[in-house]
Amino acid sequence: MNSDDEIEKIRMKQMEDIMKSIKGEKQSNQAGLGVVPIELSDRNFASELMKHDMMVVDFWAPWCGPCQMVHPIIEELAREYAGRVTFGRLNVDDNQSTSAMFRVRSIPTILIFRKGKVADGVIGAVPKKMLESKIISVMKAQ
């Protein structure tokens, strides 16, 4: 087998892996495993929070630049932790009661809830690894 054949074989394997990954994401979305963050509001916040053992909530606003930087991280973590952690987003401009209840004064604020109570959180745009380490810490603290 020459090097061109080997390269083509590697490319085909990578394409197969990508297609399996895409198919798996679609199946997860269809199964309702929380792959996409739940849109939270003042009306549904309490009921959604009580449905899930562990929930990460991103308090954000559409005009907030750092919030837009955090959004892809939240979506990525939602996919990676599907079935174990639920992710939600709450627009603070449209849902001031819930934002006030948790004293959200700066955005983005990301709170990690365990059994309906705040277990940890971060304020500001933080790297994925930092947020993930906090999530893992709360998961381990069962």
Order of alpha helices (4+ residues) and beta strands (2+ residues): alpha-beta-alpha-beta-alpha-beta-alpha-beta-beta-alpha
